[in-house]
């Protein structure tokens, strides 16, 4: 995304609807606590960060868990 990164997109989406569930798919190393503090993502769960590559079955399971379906 040339105009902004995923974290800014997260903030914009949350401003419009705070009930939206969002997960981050990342290929890089991430440090959940550091990202949460730097970007003021207080409601963001660690389970919202999924590491690529991820198998389809694991992705579906993670999304269901995030949505509290399973």
PDB file with one MODEL, atoms N, CA, C and O in Angstrom:
MODEL        1
ATOM      1  N   UNK A   1       0.845  -1.165   0.000  1.00  0.00           N
ATOM      2  CA  UNK A   1       0.000   0.000   0.000  1.00  0.00           C
ATOM      3  C   UNK A   1       0.896   1.235   0.000  1.00  0.00           C
ATOM      4  O   UNK A   1       1.545   1.542   1.000  1.00  0.00           O
ATOM      5  N   UNK A   2       0.923   1.911  -1.083  1.00  0.00           N
ATOM      6  CA  UNK A   2       1.863   3.037  -1.194  1.00  0.00           C
ATOM      7  C   UNK A   2       1.540   4.236  -0.301  1.00  0.00           C
ATOM      8  O   UNK A   2       2.450   4.980   0.066  1.00  0.00           O
ATOM      9  N   UNK A   3       0.287   4.441   0.053  1.00  0.00           N
ATOM     10  CA  UNK A   3      -0.087   5.632   0.819  1.00  0.00           C
ATOM     11  C   UNK A   3       0.106   5.481   2.327  1.00  0.00           C
ATOM     12  O   UNK A   3       0.413   6.455   3.014  1.00  0.00           O
ATOM     13  N   UNK A   4      -0.075   4.248   2.852  1.00  0.00           N
ATOM     14  CA  UNK A   4       0.073   4.020   4.285  1.00  0.00           C
ATOM     15  C   UNK A   4       0.266   2.544   4.547  1.00  0.00           C
ATOM     16  O   UNK A   4       0.055   1.714   3.663  1.00  0.00           O
ATOM     17  N   UNK A   5       0.666   2.219   5.764  1.00  0.00           N
ATOM     18  CA  UNK A   5       0.924   0.813   6.100  1.00  0.00           C
ATOM     19  C   UNK A   5      -0.300   0.180   6.762  1.00  0.00           C
ATOM     20  O   UNK A   5      -1.317   0.842   6.971  1.00  0.00           O
ATOM     21  N   UNK A   6      -0.192  -1.092   7.083  1.00  0.00           N
ATOM     22  CA  UNK A   6      -1.286  -1.833   7.681  1.00  0.00           C
ATOM     23  C   UNK A   6      -1.709  -1.296   9.037  1.00  0.00           C
ATOM     24  O   UNK A   6      -2.881  -1.397   9.399  1.00  0.00           O
ATOM     25  N   UNK A   7      -0.782  -0.732   9.789  1.00  0.00           N
ATOM     26  CA  UNK A   7      -1.122  -0.195  11.100  1.00  0.00           C
ATOM     27  C   UNK A   7      -1.999   1.051  10.976  1.00  0.00           C
ATOM     28  O   UNK A   7      -2.939   1.228  11.751  1.00  0.00           O
ATOM     29  N   UNK A   8      -1.696   1.908  10.012  1.00  0.00           N
ATOM     30  CA  UNK A   8      -2.524   3.087   9.776  1.00  0.00           C
ATOM     31  C   UNK A   8      -3.894   2.659   9.251  1.00  0.00           C
ATOM     32  O   UNK A   8      -4.914   3.231   9.636  1.00  0.00           O
ATOM     33  N   UNK A   9      -3.919   1.663   8.381  1.00  0.00           N
ATOM     34  CA  UNK A   9      -5.189   1.138   7.887  1.00  0.00           C
ATOM     35  C   UNK A   9      -6.027   0.612   9.057  1.00  0.00           C
ATOM     36  O   UNK A   9      -7.232   0.858   9.119  1.00  0.00           O
ATOM     37  N   UNK A  10      -5.401  -0.100   9.966  1.00  0.00           N
ATOM     38  CA  UNK A  10      -6.077  -0.602  11.175  1.00  0.00           C
ATOM     39  C   UNK A  10      -6.728   0.548  11.929  1.00  0.00           C
ATOM     40  O   UNK A  10      -7.895   0.461  12.313  1.00  0.00           O
ATOM     41  N   UNK A  11      -5.983   1.618  12.143  1.00  0.00           N
ATOM     42  CA  UNK A  11      -6.506   2.762  12.883  1.00  0.00           C
ATOM     43  C   UNK A  11      -7.691   3.401  12.167  1.00  0.00           C
ATOM     44  O   UNK A  11      -8.678   3.775  12.802  1.00  0.00           O
ATOM     45  N   UNK A  12      -7.594   3.525  10.846  1.00  0.00           N
ATOM     46  CA  UNK A  12      -8.683   4.123  10.070  1.00  0.00           C
ATOM     47  C   UNK A  12      -9.943   3.258  10.132  1.00  0.00           C
ATOM     48  O   UNK A  12     -11.051   3.776  10.274  1.00  0.00           O
ATOM     49  N   UNK A  13      -9.772   1.958  10.025  1.00  0.00           N
ATOM     50  CA  UNK A  13     -10.919   1.047  10.078  1.00  0.00           C
ATOM     51  C   UNK A  13     -11.555   1.093  11.464  1.00  0.00           C
ATOM     52  O   UNK A  13     -12.779   1.166  11.579  1.00  0.00           O
ATOM     53  N   UNK A  14     -10.746   1.053  12.506  1.00  0.00           N
ATOM     54  CA  UNK A  14     -11.262   1.063  13.871  1.00  0.00           C
ATOM     55  C   UNK A  14     -12.004   2.368  14.191  1.00  0.00           C
ATOM     56  O   UNK A  14     -12.946   2.365  14.983  1.00  0.00           O
ATOM     57  N   UNK A  15     -11.582   3.485  13.577  1.00  0.00           N
ATOM     58  CA  UNK A  15     -12.284   4.755  13.787  1.00  0.00           C
ATOM     59  C   UNK A  15     -13.704   4.683  13.222  1.00  0.00           C
ATOM     60  O   UNK A  15     -14.638   5.248  13.791  1.00  0.00           O
ATOM     61  N   UNK A  16     -13.852   3.991  12.110  1.00  0.00           N
ATOM     62  CA  UNK A  16     -15.174   3.862  11.472  1.00  0.00           C
ATOM     63  C   UNK A  16     -16.063   2.873  12.203  1.00  0.00           C
ATOM     64  O   UNK A  16     -17.268   3.090  12.328  1.00  0.00           O
ATOM     65  N   UNK A  17     -15.471   1.779  12.690  1.00  0.00           N
ATOM     66  CA  UNK A  17     -16.243   0.742  13.381  1.00  0.00           C
ATOM     67  C   UNK A  17     -15.333   0.044  14.392  1.00  0.00           C
ATOM     68  O   UNK A  17     -14.491  -0.773  14.019  1.00  0.00           O
ATOM     69  N   UNK A  18     -15.504   0.365  15.646  1.00  0.00           N
ATOM     70  CA  UNK A  18     -14.620  -0.184  16.683  1.00  0.00           C
ATOM     71  C   UNK A  18     -14.877  -1.662  16.954  1.00  0.00           C
ATOM     72  O   UNK A  18     -14.088  -2.301  17.649  1.00  0.00           O
ATOM     73  N   UNK A  19     -15.958  -2.214  16.423  1.00  0.00           N
ATOM     74  CA  UNK A  19     -16.272  -3.626  16.642  1.00  0.00           C
ATOM     75  C   UNK A  19     -15.660  -4.555  15.602  1.00  0.00           C
ATOM     76  O   UNK A  19     -15.744  -5.775  15.740  1.00  0.00           O
ATOM     77  N   UNK A  20     -15.051  -4.001  14.573  1.00  0.00           N
ATOM     78  CA  UNK A  20     -14.453  -4.809  13.512  1.00  0.00           C
ATOM     79  C   UNK A  20     -13.295  -5.621  14.075  1.00  0.00           C
ATOM     80  O   UNK A  20     -12.481  -5.106  14.842  1.00  0.00           O
ATOM     81  N   UNK A  21     -13.225  -6.904  13.688  1.00  0.00           N
ATOM     82  CA  UNK A  21     -12.113  -7.770  14.080  1.00  0.00           C
ATOM     83  C   UNK A  21     -11.075  -7.728  12.953  1.00  0.00           C
ATOM     84  O   UNK A  21     -11.419  -7.851  11.778  1.00  0.00           O
ATOM     85  N   UNK A  22      -9.819  -7.556  13.319  1.00  0.00           N
ATOM     86  CA  UNK A  22      -8.742  -7.437  12.344  1.00  0.00           C
ATOM     87  C   UNK A  22      -7.597  -8.340  12.758  1.00  0.00           C
ATOM     88  O   UNK A  22      -7.253  -8.431  13.936  1.00  0.00           O
ATOM     89  N   UNK A  23      -7.008  -9.012  11.767  1.00  0.00           N
ATOM     90  CA  UNK A  23      -5.787  -9.759  12.055  1.00  0.00           C
ATOM     91  C   UNK A  23      -4.723  -9.331  11.045  1.00  0.00           C
ATOM     92  O   UNK A  23      -5.023  -8.963   9.909  1.00  0.00           O
ATOM     93  N   UNK A  24      -3.483  -9.391  11.495  1.00  0.00           N
ATOM     94  CA  UNK A  24      -2.338  -9.025  10.676  1.00  0.00           C
ATOM     95  C   UNK A  24      -1.641 -10.291  10.208  1.00  0.00           C
ATOM     96  O   UNK A  24      -1.305 -11.153  11.020  1.00  0.00           O
ATOM     97  N   UNK A  25      -1.421 -10.408   8.903  1.00  0.00           N
ATOM     98  CA  UNK A  25      -0.608 -11.491   8.346  1.00  0.00           C
ATOM     99  C   UNK A  25       0.747 -10.883   8.037  1.00  0.00           C
ATOM    100  O   UNK A  25       0.838  -9.913   7.284  1.00  0.00           O
ATOM    101  N   UNK A  26       1.788 -11.442   8.606  1.00  0.00           N
ATOM    102  CA  UNK A  26       3.111 -10.858   8.443  1.00  0.00           C
ATOM    103  C   UNK A  26       4.152 -11.929   8.139  1.00  0.00           C
ATOM    104  O   UNK A  26       4.100 -13.041   8.664  1.00  0.00           O
ATOM    105  N   UNK A  27       5.086 -11.570   7.287  1.00  0.00           N
ATOM    106  CA  UNK A  27       6.194 -12.468   6.980  1.00  0.00           C
ATOM    107  C   UNK A  27       7.412 -12.110   7.824  1.00  0.00           C
ATOM    108  O   UNK A  27       8.338 -12.908   7.965  1.00  0.00           O
ATOM    109  N   UNK A  28       7.401 -10.926   8.372  1.00  0.00           N
ATOM    110  CA  UNK A  28       8.543 -10.467   9.144  1.00  0.00           C
ATOM    111  C   UNK A  28       8.413 -10.782  10.619  1.00  0.00           C
ATOM    112  O   UNK A  28       7.376 -11.253  11.086  1.00  0.00           O
ATOM    113  N   UNK A  29       9.472 -10.516  11.329  1.00  0.00           N
ATOM    114  CA  UNK A  29       9.444 -10.661  12.782  1.00  0.00           C
ATOM    115  C   UNK A  29       8.577  -9.536  13.335  1.00  0.00           C
ATOM    116  O   UNK A  29       8.618  -8.409  12.840  1.00  0.00           O
ATOM    117  N   UNK A  30       7.817  -9.841  14.332  1.00  0.00           N
ATOM    118  CA  UNK A  30       7.027  -8.803  14.973  1.00  0.00           C
ATOM    119  C   UNK A  30       7.156  -8.950  16.476  1.00  0.00           C
ATOM    120  O   UNK A  30       7.349 -10.043  17.008  1.00  0.00           O
ATOM    121  N   UNK A  31       7.046  -7.855  17.115  1.00  0.00           N
ATOM    122  CA  UNK A  31       7.142  -7.820  18.560  1.00  0.00           C
ATOM    123  C   UNK A  31       5.849  -7.201  19.067  1.00  0.00           C
ATOM    124  O   UNK A  31       5.699  -5.980  19.128  1.00  0.00           O
ATOM    125  N   UNK A  32       4.922  -8.078  19.428  1.00  0.00           N
ATOM    126  CA  UNK A  32       3.562  -7.692  19.773  1.00  0.00           C
ATOM    127  C   UNK A  32       3.517  -6.543  20.776  1.00  0.00           C
ATOM    128  O   UNK A  32       2.849  -5.540  20.521  1.00  0.00           O
ATOM    129  N   UNK A  33       4.197  -6.660  21.888  1.00  0.00           N
ATOM    130  CA  UNK A  33       4.136  -5.624  22.929  1.00  0.00           C
ATOM    131  C   UNK A  33       4.644  -4.286  22.415  1.00  0.00           C
ATOM    132  O   UNK A  33       4.055  -3.244  22.703  1.00  0.00           O
ATOM    133  N   UNK A  34       5.728  -4.309  21.661  1.00  0.00           N
ATOM    134  CA  UNK A  34       6.297  -3.075  21.129  1.00  0.00           C
ATOM    135  C   UNK A  34       5.331  -2.416  20.152  1.00  0.00           C
ATOM    136  O   UNK A  34       5.120  -1.205  20.215  1.00  0.00           O
ATOM    137  N   UNK A  35       4.751  -3.186  19.261  1.00  0.00           N
ATOM    138  CA  UNK A  35       3.800  -2.648  18.283  1.00  0.00           C
ATOM    139  C   UNK A  35       2.568  -2.112  18.998  1.00  0.00           C
ATOM    140  O   UNK A  35       2.084  -1.026  18.679  1.00  0.00           O
ATOM    141  N   UNK A  36       2.064  -2.865  19.956  1.00  0.00           N
ATOM    142  CA  UNK A  36       0.868  -2.454  20.693  1.00  0.00           C
ATOM    143  C   UNK A  36       1.092  -1.115  21.401  1.00  0.00           C
ATOM    144  O   UNK A  36       0.215  -0.251  21.384  1.00  0.00           O
ATOM    145  N   UNK A  37       2.248  -0.942  22.016  1.00  0.00           N
ATOM    146  CA  UNK A  37       2.537   0.296  22.735  1.00  0.00           C
ATOM    147  C   UNK A  37       2.802   1.465  21.778  1.00  0.00           C
ATOM    148  O   UNK A  37       2.289   2.565  21.981  1.00  0.00           O
ATOM    149  N   UNK A  38       3.600   1.224  20.742  1.00  0.00           N
ATOM    150  CA  UNK A  38       3.963   2.298  19.816  1.00  0.00           C
ATOM    151  C   UNK A  38       2.757   2.845  19.061  1.00  0.00           C
ATOM    152  O   UNK A  38       2.684   4.041  18.780  1.00  0.00           O
ATOM    153  N   UNK A  39       1.818   1.970  18.736  1.00  0.00           N
ATOM    154  CA  UNK A  39       0.681   2.381  17.918  1.00  0.00           C
ATOM    155  C   UNK A  39      -0.603   2.530  18.728  1.00  0.00           C
ATOM    156  O   UNK A  39      -1.669   2.767  18.159  1.00  0.00           O
ATOM    157  N   UNK A  40      -0.512   2.395  20.041  1.00  0.00           N
ATOM    158  CA  UNK A  40      -1.664   2.525  20.943  1.00  0.00           C
ATOM    159  C   UNK A  40      -2.794   1.574  20.573  1.00  0.00           C
ATOM    160  O   UNK A  40      -3.963   1.957  20.554  1.00  0.00           O
ATOM    161  N   UNK A  41      -2.427   0.325  20.278  1.00  0.00           N
ATOM    162  CA  UNK A  41      -3.405  -0.701  19.945  1.00  0.00           C
ATOM    163  C   UNK A  41      -3.767  -1.462  21.215  1.00  0.00           C
ATOM    164  O   UNK A  41      -3.466  -2.650  21.337  1.00  0.00           O
ATOM    165  N   UNK A  42      -4.397  -0.798  22.137  1.00  0.00           N
ATOM    166  CA  UNK A  42      -4.668  -1.395  23.447  1.00  0.00           C
ATOM    167  C   UNK A  42      -5.610  -2.587  23.374  1.00  0.00           C
ATOM    168  O   UNK A  42      -5.478  -3.515  24.172  1.00  0.00           O
ATOM    169  N   UNK A  43      -6.551  -2.590  22.446  1.00  0.00           N
ATOM    170  CA  UNK A  43      -7.497  -3.690  22.358  1.00  0.00           C
ATOM    171  C   UNK A  43      -7.037  -4.821  21.465  1.00  0.00           C
ATOM    172  O   UNK A  43      -7.753  -5.807  21.292  1.00  0.00           O
ATOM    173  N   UNK A  44      -5.861  -4.692  20.901  1.00  0.00           N
ATOM    174  CA  UNK A  44      -5.354  -5.683  19.951  1.00  0.00           C
ATOM    175  C   UNK A  44      -4.801  -6.890  20.681  1.00  0.00           C
ATOM    176  O   UNK A  44      -3.941  -6.764  21.553  1.00  0.00           O
ATOM    177  N   UNK A  45      -5.303  -8.067  20.317  1.00  0.00           N
ATOM    178  CA  UNK A  45      -4.850  -9.305  20.948  1.00  0.00           C
ATOM    179  C   UNK A  45      -3.620  -9.852  20.228  1.00  0.00           C
ATOM    180  O   UNK A  45      -3.445  -9.637  19.029  1.00  0.00           O
ATOM    181  N   UNK A  46      -2.792 -10.543  20.954  1.00  0.00           N
ATOM    182  CA  UNK A  46      -1.606 -11.153  20.353  1.00  0.00           C
ATOM    183  C   UNK A  46      -2.009 -12.158  19.279  1.00  0.00           C
ATOM    184  O   UNK A  46      -1.285 -12.346  18.302  1.00  0.00           O
ATOM    185  N   UNK A  47      -3.157 -12.802  19.456  1.00  0.00           N
ATOM    186  CA  UNK A  47      -3.639 -13.779  18.480  1.00  0.00           C
ATOM    187  C   UNK A  47      -3.996 -13.124  17.146  1.00  0.00           C
ATOM    188  O   UNK A  47      -4.214 -13.816  16.151  1.00  0.00           O
ATOM    189  N   UNK A  48      -4.057 -11.788  17.125  1.00  0.00           N
ATOM    190  CA  UNK A  48      -4.388 -11.059  15.903  1.00  0.00           C
ATOM    191  C   UNK A  48      -3.221 -11.033  14.915  1.00  0.00           C
ATOM    192  O   UNK A  48      -3.396 -10.649  13.759  1.00  0.00           O
ATOM    193  N   UNK A  49      -2.040 -11.438  15.363  1.00  0.00           N
ATOM    194  CA  UNK A  49      -0.861 -11.475  14.506  1.00  0.00           C
ATOM    195  C   UNK A  49      -0.606 -12.910  14.057  1.00  0.00           C
ATOM    196  O   UNK A  49      -0.348 -13.789  14.879  1.00  0.00           O
ATOM    197  N   UNK A  50      -0.678 -13.140  12.758  1.00  0.00           N
ATOM    198  CA  UNK A  50      -0.447 -14.466  12.192  1.00  0.00           C
ATOM    199  C   UNK A  50       0.783 -14.414  11.308  1.00  0.00           C
ATOM    200  O   UNK A  50       0.938 -13.501  10.496  1.00  0.00           O
ATOM    201  N   UNK A  51       1.639 -15.377  11.466  1.00  0.00           N
ATOM    202  CA  UNK A  51       2.922 -15.398  10.751  1.00  0.00           C
ATOM    203  C   UNK A  51       2.805 -16.183   9.446  1.00  0.00           C
ATOM    204  O   UNK A  51       2.329 -17.318   9.435  1.00  0.00           O
ATOM    205  N   UNK A  52       3.243 -15.569   8.351  1.00  0.00           N
ATOM    206  CA  UNK A  52       3.281 -16.255   7.053  1.00  0.00           C
ATOM    207  C   UNK A  52       4.594 -17.015   6.939  1.00  0.00           C
ATOM    208  O   UNK A  52       5.582 -16.592   7.539  1.00  0.00           O
ATOM    209  N   UNK A  53       4.650 -18.086   6.217  1.00  0.00           N
ATOM    210  CA  UNK A  53       3.519 -18.735   5.547  1.00  0.00           C
ATOM    211  C   UNK A  53       2.662 -19.460   6.574  1.00  0.00           C
ATOM    212  O   UNK A  53       3.150 -19.919   7.606  1.00  0.00           O
ATOM    213  N   UNK A  54       1.372 -19.551   6.265  1.00  0.00           N
ATOM    214  CA  UNK A  54       0.435 -20.235   7.155  1.00  0.00           C
ATOM    215  C   UNK A  54      -0.444 -21.147   6.303  1.00  0.00           C
ATOM    216  O   UNK A  54      -0.927 -20.759   5.239  1.00  0.00           O
ATOM    217  N   UNK A  55      -0.633 -22.341   6.788  1.00  0.00           N
ATOM    218  CA  UNK A  55      -1.476 -23.304   6.083  1.00  0.00           C
ATOM    219  C   UNK A  55      -2.929 -22.831   6.135  1.00  0.00           C
ATOM    220  O   UNK A  55      -3.344 -22.208   7.112  1.00  0.00           O
ATOM    221  N   UNK A  56      -3.695 -23.122   5.094  1.00  0.00           N
ATOM    222  CA  UNK A  56      -5.089 -22.694   5.030  1.00  0.00           C
ATOM    223  C   UNK A  56      -5.882 -23.125   6.256  1.00  0.00           C
ATOM    224  O   UNK A  56      -6.635 -22.333   6.823  1.00  0.00           O
ATOM    225  N   UNK A  57      -5.716 -24.365   6.659  1.00  0.00           N
ATOM    226  CA  UNK A  57      -6.450 -24.893   7.810  1.00  0.00           C
ATOM    227  C   UNK A  57      -6.123 -24.097   9.081  1.00  0.00           C
ATOM    228  O   UNK A  57      -7.013 -23.789   9.874  1.00  0.00           O
ATOM    229  N   UNK A  58      -4.859 -23.774   9.263  1.00  0.00           N
ATOM    230  CA  UNK A  58      -4.451 -22.999  10.436  1.00  0.00           C
ATOM    231  C   UNK A  58      -4.975 -21.564  10.372  1.00  0.00           C
ATOM    232  O   UNK A  58      -5.339 -20.986  11.396  1.00  0.00           O
ATOM    233  N   UNK A  59      -5.012 -20.997   9.171  1.00  0.00           N
ATOM    234  CA  UNK A  59      -5.545 -19.649   8.992  1.00  0.00           C
ATOM    235  C   UNK A  59      -7.034 -19.623   9.343  1.00  0.00           C
ATOM    236  O   UNK A  59      -7.496 -18.732  10.056  1.00  0.00           O
ATOM    237  N   UNK A  60      -7.770 -20.598   8.840  1.00  0.00           N
ATOM    238  CA  UNK A  60      -9.206 -20.680   9.132  1.00  0.00           C
ATOM    239  C   UNK A  60      -9.442 -20.836  10.627  1.00  0.00           C
ATOM    240  O   UNK A  60     -10.312 -20.176  11.195  1.00  0.00           O
ATOM    241  N   UNK A  61      -8.669 -21.707  11.263  1.00  0.00           N
ATOM    242  CA  UNK A  61      -8.798 -21.913  12.711  1.00  0.00           C
ATOM    243  C   UNK A  61      -8.514 -20.612  13.472  1.00  0.00           C
ATOM    244  O   UNK A  61      -9.251 -20.258  14.393  1.00  0.00           O
ATOM    245  N   UNK A  62      -7.466 -19.916  13.094  1.00  0.00           N
ATOM    246  CA  UNK A  62      -7.090 -18.673  13.775  1.00  0.00           C
ATOM    247  C   UNK A  62      -8.166 -17.601  13.607  1.00  0.00           C
ATOM    248  O   UNK A  62      -8.475 -16.872  14.549  1.00  0.00           O
ATOM    249  N   UNK A  63      -8.728 -17.509  12.416  1.00  0.00           N
ATOM    250  CA  UNK A  63      -9.771 -16.517  12.164  1.00  0.00           C
ATOM    251  C   UNK A  63     -11.035 -16.852  12.951  1.00  0.00           C
ATOM    252  O   UNK A  63     -11.662 -15.967  13.533  1.00  0.00           O
ATOM    253  N   UNK A  64     -11.404 -18.122  12.966  1.00  0.00           N
ATOM    254  CA  UNK A  64     -12.574 -18.532  13.758  1.00  0.00           C
ATOM    255  C   UNK A  64     -12.370 -18.210  15.232  1.00  0.00           C
ATOM    256  O   UNK A  64     -13.289 -17.744  15.905  1.00  0.00           O
ATOM    257  N   UNK A  65     -11.178 -18.455  15.723  1.00  0.00           N
ATOM    258  CA  UNK A  65     -10.884 -18.169  17.124  1.00  0.00           C
ATOM    259  C   UNK A  65     -10.990 -16.664  17.395  1.00  0.00           C
ATOM    260  O   UNK A  65     -11.542 -16.241  18.411  1.00  0.00           O
ATOM    261  N   UNK A  66     -10.454 -15.873  16.473  1.00  0.00           N
ATOM    262  CA  UNK A  66     -10.517 -14.428  16.611  1.00  0.00           C
ATOM    263  C   UNK A  66     -11.951 -13.935  16.604  1.00  0.00           C
ATOM    264  O   UNK A  66     -12.298 -12.999  17.325  1.00  0.00           O
ATOM    265  N   UNK A  67     -12.771 -14.556  15.803  1.00  0.00           N
ATOM    266  CA  UNK A  67     -14.171 -14.164  15.705  1.00  0.00           C
ATOM    267  C   UNK A  67     -15.026 -14.817  16.796  1.00  0.00           C
ATOM    268  O   UNK A  67     -16.229 -14.576  16.894  1.00  0.00           O
ATOM    269  N   UNK A  68     -14.379 -15.641  17.604  1.00  0.00           N
ATOM    270  CA  UNK A  68     -15.026 -16.343  18.712  1.00  0.00           C
ATOM    271  C   UNK A  68     -16.108 -17.309  18.245  1.00  0.00           C
ATOM    272  O   UNK A  68     -17.165 -17.431  18.865  1.00  0.00           O
ATOM    273  N   UNK A  69     -15.820 -18.000  17.127  1.00  0.00           N
ATOM    274  CA  UNK A  69     -16.716 -19.033  16.643  1.00  0.00           C
ATOM    275  C   UNK A  69     -16.250 -20.415  17.082  1.00  0.00           C
ATOM    276  O   UNK A  69     -17.032 -21.366  17.051  1.00  0.00           O
ATOM    277  N   UNK A  70     -15.008 -20.540  17.484  1.00  0.00           N
ATOM    278  CA  UNK A  70     -14.513 -21.872  17.813  1.00  0.00           C
ATOM    279  C   UNK A  70     -13.358 -21.838  18.729  1.00  0.00           C
ATOM    280  O   UNK A  70     -12.830 -22.888  19.097  1.00  0.00           O
TER     281      UNK A  70
ENDMDL
END
